[in-house]
Each structure stands twice: as C-alpha cells, then as structure tokens.
Amino acid sequence: MPLDMPESVLVRFKGKMQPGITLRDLVHAIPLYAIKQGLLTVEKKGKKNIFSGRILEIEGLPDLKVEQAFELTDASAERSAAGCTIKLNKEPIIEYLNSNIVLLKWMIAEGYGDRRTLERRIQGMEKWLANPELLEADARH
C-alpha cells in the first residue's frame, strides 16, 4: 500500500543563535524570510503559503534543548504546516532522556501509574542511550 507523504519545505538556519535572540524570534524568522522570497503573502487575495499542508524540515539548530525543539516544531501549526521535524545532535537528546529516566524512577518510587509500563519506558530509553543512533535522511539499513 503506497504511503502518500506531503511535500516538505527545508528551513535552514545558519550561524549560531546570538545572545538576546529568543526561540520566538526564530519562530517569526521563518515566515519573515518566506515573505522576503515571495513564498508567503499577508494579503488574503491571491494568498501564497509555501508551508500550507507541507512538512517543515528544520536544520541548523542542532544544539537546541529538546523542549526548545518541541516549542519550535509545535509553532509550525501557525504556518498551517502538516507537521515539522528538526535535526538535533545526540547530546540534547541524551540529556533529555537521562532527565526523563530520573523522573520516571521517581514516579515509580512514589507509586504513580503502572510500574511495569514506566519500567518498559525506562528500558527503551536506556536501550537507545546504550547505542544512540539518530535517523538520517535516505539512510539504508
């Protein structure tokens, strides 16, 4: 059965995030540059929106914290995008998973939820942490 995937739009940030620049600034930079390139219009008549119904693929911010990456990708809905991905380095993901493991172990100790379910989640995270591997575009396995 064929899988119909929406087209994607590559959003590539260059350089380092400068002091004083917020995540919200990055969110607003995406439509700003699309407007400058004529790919997005503000006027309703003859509306252009390169992002509408497409997947945003964000690159160039590999060291964002996972929570920041979530906030940035979540904002893709403001562009009427179908979804969004962001390419991160392993380090912020490792940091996030280690933090989550601590939280889940605390939840188990406090009797929260189903212990077996939480333990399975921990095991899955620890398995990935033992051999961290990120997805790669067009990878062959």
ZAFIPA-828897 format. One record per residue: y, x, z of N, C-alpha, C in turn. Coordinates in steps of 0.02 Angstrom, whole numbers, plus 50000, padded with zeros to 5 digits. Each point is the difference from the previous one (the first is absolute). Layout:
// ZAFIPA-828897
YXZYXZYXZ/...
END
This chain:
// ZAFIPA-828897
499425004250000500584995850000500625004550000/500434999149951500605004349998500484998250057/500345005150022500504999250052500695000749969/500384994650001500675000249972500485002750053/500295005749985500465003250046500714999449972/500484998750045500694999849976500225007049978/500485000249957500295006549980500335003050062/500145006549996500335003350056500655003249978/500425001250049500645003449990500015006050048/500085005949972500035006050041500715001050027/500055000750066500635001450033499915006950032/500365004949975499925006950024500655002450033/499955001350064500565002950037499965007649992/500585003249996500025007349993500385003050058/499805006150019500345003550054499764997750068/500365002050051499844998350070500474994650024/499744995850045500414994950030500525003450045/500634998749987500555003450034500174996650066/500275003850048500214997050064500504994349987/499924994750037500454994349992499754994849949/499535001949958499714995349952499454996250036/500044993449997499504995950034499494997449950/499474997250027499494997049958500294994249959/500464996450031500324994449964500405002749941/500295005950006500355003149944499525001249942/499395002150016499495001149947499814993449968/499934994850041499844993349973500544997949950/500635001150017500564998049956500085004649940/499775006250005500055004749944499564997849941/499454996750015499544998049946500344995249951/500294994450023500344995649951500645003149972/500355004150039500615003249976499865004149937/499485004150002499855004249942499724995849942/499664994650016499764995649946500594996649966/500504998050038500614997049971500355005149956/500075006250024500335005349961499645001349934/499344998949998499615001249939499934993849958/500314994550021499974993849962499334996350006/499625001650051499344997050009500014994250050/500574998950031500084994650049500724997549994/500074993549998500674997049997500124995650061/500634999450018500184995750056500124992949975/500314999549942500144993449970499364996249987/500014993550012499414995849989499884998949925/500554999349962499934998849928499745006449967/499464999349962499715005849967499705005050049/499754997450055499755004250056499485005049976/500085006350023499505005349990499785002250069/499345000850009499745002650063499365003849984/500055006549992499445004349984499454999650053/500174998050061499524999950055499604993550005/500264994649971499704993450008499274999849977/499564998450047499294999349985499635006549990/500335005650009499695006649990499865003450067/499615005249997499855004150059500485005950001/500365000950055500425006050008499555005750025/500045005649967499645006050021500535005150021/500065001150065500525004350027499735007050013/500355005049975499835007050011500625003750024/499895005950028500565004450019500204999550073/499644996050039500154999450072499355001150039/499665005649988499335000950026499945000850076/500565001450033499985001350072500274994350042/500114994249969500214994250040499474998450051/500214997450057499534997450049499684993849968/499394998550021499654994249971500404993650011/500314999350059500404994050014500594999549951/500305005749983500555000049952499754998249931/499425002649982499714998449935499854992649995/499764997150055499874992850000500654996249989/500525001950035500654996649994500265000549928/499945005849970500245001049932499594995949950/499345000150007499584996249953500084992650011/500094997950062500094992950015500644997349967/500505004249994500644998049970499934998849925/499435001849970499914998849928500034992649984/499864995750049500054992849989500714998049983/500495003850025500704998749984500145001049926/499595003649966500075001349928499554995449959/499674995250032499524995449967499405003749972/499845005750029499425003949978499364996850024/499465001149964499344997450019499715004050057/500215006150008499745004450053500325006849995/499785004450044500305006750002499515004950031/500005006149974499635005550031500495005750010/499835004450047500405005950011499535005850012/500145005549968499585006050006500235004150059/499565000650051500165003850060499555006150004/500225005050037499585005750017499504997850054/499505004150011499494998550051500304999950071/500475004550013500245001050069500274993650032/500444996249967500244993950034499444994950010/499514999949956499454995350007499565002250059/499875006450005499615002750056500344998450066/500655001150003500384998550061499944992650019/500074995749950499974992750011499314997950025/499485002649968499324998150020499835002550070/500205006150016499895002550068500344995750052/500604997949985500374995550046499644993450007/499744997449945499644993650002499355000650039/499665005649994499385001050037500144999850075/500545003250022500194999950071500134992850022/500374996349959500154993050016499374995850005/499555000749951499384996150000499575001750060/499965006350019499615002050060500314996950063/500664999850003500334996850056499844992650001/500004996849942499844992949996499294998650024/499535004349982499314999350023499985000650077/500345005050026500015001150073500304994050037/500474996649968500334994250030499624993549988/499435000449964499604994149987500274995449946/500425002749956500314996049948499524999149941/499924993849977499624998749939499275001850005/499695000449942499295001649994499925007649998/499695002750052499915007250007499675003049938/499474996849974499635002749943500445000449938/500404995049990500455000049941500505005850005/500295000850059500495005450010499665006849993/499395000750025499645006349994499845001649927/499834994949961499875001149928500635002449965/500574997150018500635002349971500145007350017/499885001750063500105006950022499545004649961/499374998149993499525004249963500215001049928/500254994749968500235000649931500595004849994/500464999650047500575004650000499785007150013/499565001050048499765006750016499615003049942/499634995849965499625002449941500495002749948/500534996249985500495002349951500345006450025/500185000150065500345005950028499565006349996/499354999250003499555005849995500015003149931/500174996049950500045002549931500544996049963/500645001350017500544996049971500075001249925/499954994649964500065000349927500434994249977/500515001549961500454994949974499784997849930/500184993949983499874997649932500435003849951/499745001249941500385003349947499974995749937/500564999549967500024996249938499515003049950/499624995749968499535001949946499475004950024/499855000150065499485004550026499314997749975/499575004749990499314998549981499555002750054/499574995650025499555002050055499284999249979/
END
